Amino acid sequence: MDKTVLNKLKNHAMGFASATLVRVELATEESRLKTKFQALGQMLYGAVQDDLLKAIKDDPSVVEIIGGIEESQKKIAELEKKLSKESAGKSEKA
């Protein structure tokens, strides 16, 4: 088999594997984000029931969860951007 054909196949397989890894990482990060939102929702629900909304704003665990949510959202946006660039690169090569 021609060496250039093998290189093309190898490059295509590596690109596919890379895109798959990004998708797995994206799904994992989205799952983490969902978990953080659920934790925050549970805390807020409890605060609403106990009429403690003003007190929960200063709760360090709430601040930590909100910070984690913002970090996860940034990472998800970066992964989606990376995935779209890979998809755009593949469509240009086709």
ABEGO torsion letter per residue (X at the ends): XBAAAAAAAAAAAAAAAAAAAAAAAAAAAAAAAAAAAAAAAAAAAAAAAAGAAAAAAABAAAAAAAAAAAAAAAAAAAAAAAAAAAAAAAAAAX
